[in-house]
Amino acid sequence: MSHAVSPGASHVLAPELHASYPLIARGEGVWLEEADGTRYLDAMSGGSMVATLGLGRRDVVEAARVQARRVSFAHNEWLTNPQQERLARRLVERAPADGDYARVSFVTGGAEANEAALRLARSYQVERGHPERWRIISPAQAYHGPTFATLALTGRPGLHGPLAPYLFEVLHIPPSTKRFDPTGERALAALDAILADVGDEVCAYYCEGVSAASLPAYTPPNTFWEGLAERAQRHGFLICFDEIVTGLGRTGSWFAAEQLPVTPDLIATAKGLGGGYTAIGAVLARRHVYETIAAGSGRVPLGHTWSGAPVACAVANEVLDILEREELVARVAERGPVLRRRLADALTDVSLVSEVRGRGFLLGVEYADPRDDRCFLAPELRVAARVDQAAIARKLVTLSVQPTRDGYAGDQSLFAPAFTATESELDEMVERFAAAVHAVEAQVLPVLEATPLRPTA
Ligand SMILES: Cc1ncc(COP(=O)(O)O)c(C=O)c1O
């Protein structure tokens, strides 16, 4: 019998207060295990695209132990430490644009990394004599974290909920998805309209280079990126990438930006940096951003207590060692397309599936109404939730989302395994996932006939 924790037996303020949660007592590779030995196959790298190296690695644990014994804490405000120095050097060496990134600031997670990037972008504008540049432009369909500033970055009222009054104004443009804007021209026109209105006040454009949960594995067409880069140059605003998920190999390169025709001025990254063994995030700044601040006040205030802490940085250095030693970024680049084909083949006869897309080990499955293969499915059908339920019933951990009420995306699933998953584990994940989606289709198709089509635009 499974050891799920029921709401009445827990003191944890869990996201779903009336749900039971499996109690995970152990993890090994891509397997999560309850105390009674019930095992879940993890197609989501620890559930949230974090555990890129798999769970239970003794080499990472040993690196943490050795560093904790040497020096576990030394506050970043007045001190630095060899692990932080080494990690910063290694990250700028692996960043895109061939050495054009100069400095790294460490934090403890994704939202913090995005907020630190926002602070740096604003400092840059103020330090170069443009205090009037404060506005941020961002694509609406995104997720950047649950803090007030990062919630403001997304244009999704469904996520803002009752917190809307606390969020500063961010100007949003529609995402240039295949469904709404396949060429990227509509998004560029929306950007131009904003720039014509308040172009002199724009500080930065903030986005995911390749999206994670909001639009799994989606990236705008090159026309959009090229147009964005040209406008950033012309109007004097920065381009910031949220690579919280995509940084450190997820899409088959160290950073997703390498694969796109644009070089961000700031990159925020987090999840894969700690690989699920420590809470760490980072912001990488390009040389011109760093030099502007250095030549101005020479200060980057407002750090966190745990910024650049020795144990977290030692773990991240070990994560980088493993990625290199085991050539995992190259493996993800090589095996990603094979995995995507396998997934697409396994889902080929599911009429609810409209697209399987992806880069590296960040794959997305999009569902649509089979009656026109385009309209979103009615939210009441709860397709995303059903997929995750059907998957967990088959002892598979997946992550599906349903941002339909925000307008730009419907039900979708992510498929983002650890880079170390074996071929047979990947096959097993695909098999269980396809079985789950088939089961959901069997539940939903009969109900669908009685539901009107929901036009998407
Ligand atoms: C793209 C993206 N940005 C930011 C975040 C927020 O990261 P954290 O939960 O570590 O604050 C997430 C978390 O899922 C994410 O997927």
The ligand as a Tripos MOL2 file, in Angstrom:
@<TRIPOS>MOLECULE
LIG
   16    16     1     0     0
SMALL
NO_CHARGES

@<TRIPOS>ATOM
      1 C1         10.9440   29.4370  -16.3880 C.3       1 LIG1
      2 C2         10.9130   29.5840  -14.8980 C.ar      1 LIG1
      3 N1         11.3210   30.7340  -14.3520 N.ar      1 LIG1
      4 C3         11.3130   30.9130  -13.0160 C.ar      1 LIG1
      5 C4         10.8690   29.9350  -12.1610 C.ar      1 LIG1
      6 C5         10.8540   30.1690  -10.6560 C.3       1 LIG1
      7 O1         11.8680   29.4530  -10.0750 O.3       1 LIG1
      8 P1         11.8170   29.1500   -8.4850 P.3       1 LIG1
      9 O2         10.6190   28.2960   -8.2820 O.co2     1 LIG1
     10 O3         13.1220   28.4680   -8.2240 O.co2     1 LIG1
     11 O4         11.7210   30.4640   -7.7970 O.co2     1 LIG1
     12 C6         10.4370   28.7200  -12.6900 C.ar      1 LIG1
     13 C7          9.9520   27.6410  -11.7990 C.2       1 LIG1
     14 O5          9.3600   26.6930  -12.1910 O.2       1 LIG1
     15 C8         10.4450   28.5360  -14.0910 C.ar      1 LIG1
     16 O6         10.0200   27.3980  -14.6400 O.3       1 LIG1
@<TRIPOS>BOND
     1     1     2 1
     2     2     3 ar
     3     2    15 ar
     4     3     4 ar
     5     4     5 ar
     6     5     6 1
     7     5    12 ar
     8     6     7 1
     9     7     8 1
    10     8     9 2
    11     8    10 1
    12     8    11 1
    13    12    13 1
    14    12    15 ar
    15    13    14 2
    16    15    16 1
@<TRIPOS>SUBSTRUCTURE
     1 LIG1         1 GROUP 0 **** ****
